[in-house]
Amino acid sequence: MQALHNHGGELIAYQYLNMILHPESLEVLGLVLGNCVFDQEAKPLGKLFQQKVYNLSGEVLASKSEVSLPVPENMNITHCIMEAWKILLLIKDHSCPWVTAKNTWASASLAEAIYV
C-alpha cells in the first residue's frame, strides 16, 4: 500500500494493488490498469507514471510515495476487490490517450477528481 499526496503533501488516497482507496474509509475510488487511472464510473482520469498521477492534460494530480505501508487491520480486502471488480466491469476501453508529463500541478487534485 502506497500513499498518494497532493501538492501540499497532504494524504489524499492510497494505492493498494490496482485500487485507489479513500484514506479514511478505504472505499475503492478508482482503478489503475496498466498505467491508466479510472474513476468509480470507469472514466479515464489520467495516467500513473514517474511516481505521479497526471491528468489527461499532463498536469500532476498526485505524487506517490515510494515507501510501502502496511495494510490496515480494519481493511476488508475481499470487499475492496469486489468493489474494484464492479468498476472493472464498467471499463470498456482499457487504453487512455497519450499524456505528456508537465512539471505543473493541476488546479484540482486527484482527491477532487475522484471523491464522490
C-alpha positions, -999 to 999 in steps of 0.1 A, spaced: 0 0 0 14 34 -10 3 69 -1 -8 94 -27 -3 131 -18 -15 164 -32 8 194 -40 7 204 -3 19 170 8 -14 160 23 -25 124 21 -54 122 -3 -56 84 -12 -38 51 -11 -29 28 -39 -32 -9 -30 -27 -34 -58 -46 -18 -87 -71 1 -65 -72 37 -54 -86 39 -19 -101 67 2 -75 75 30 -101 71 58 -129 48 47 -107 27 25 -135 28 -1 -124 20 -36 -124 53 -56 -108 41 -88 -85 17 -105 -51 17 -122 -49 -6 -152 -15 -6 -167 -7 30 -162 -42 43 -169 -62 57 -140 -100 53 -139 -126 67 -115 -155 48 -100 -176 54 -131 -149 39 -153 -140 73 -168 -103 78 -176 -87 104 -153 -51 102 -164 -20 81 -161 3 69 -134 40 70 -142 72 85 -127 56 81 -92 29 107 -101 -6 107 -113 -11 130 -142 -44 142 -157 -51 139 -194 -36 174 -199 -3 162 -183 -6 182 -151 2 165 -118 -28 153 -97 -9 134 -70 25 122 -61 30 86 -50 52 77 -20 79 52 -28 76 37 7 53 8 12 29 10 41 13 -19 60 -23 -28 51 -45 -15 79 -60 -42 101 -95 -29 95 -93 -31 57 -117 -57 42 -96 -67 13 -123 -91 -1 -149 -63 -1 -124 -39 -18 -116 -65 -45 -154 -69 -52 -159 -32 -54 -129 -29 -78 -144 -57 -99 -176 -37 -103 -156 -8 -117 -136 -30 -139 -167 -44 -155 -177 -9 -165 -145 -2 -183 -150 -9 -220 -118 7 -233 -86 -1 -213 -65 24 -231 -61 61 -224 -50 90 -245 -13 98 -247 -2 120 -218 28 143 -219 40 150 -184 44 186 -172 61 199 -141 30 218 -131 3 208 -106 -33 207 -118 -57 233 -102 -77 203 -88 -60 174 -71 -68 137 -75 -90 139 -45 -112 165 -61 -114 143 -92 -123 110 -75 -141 118 -43 -178 113 -49 
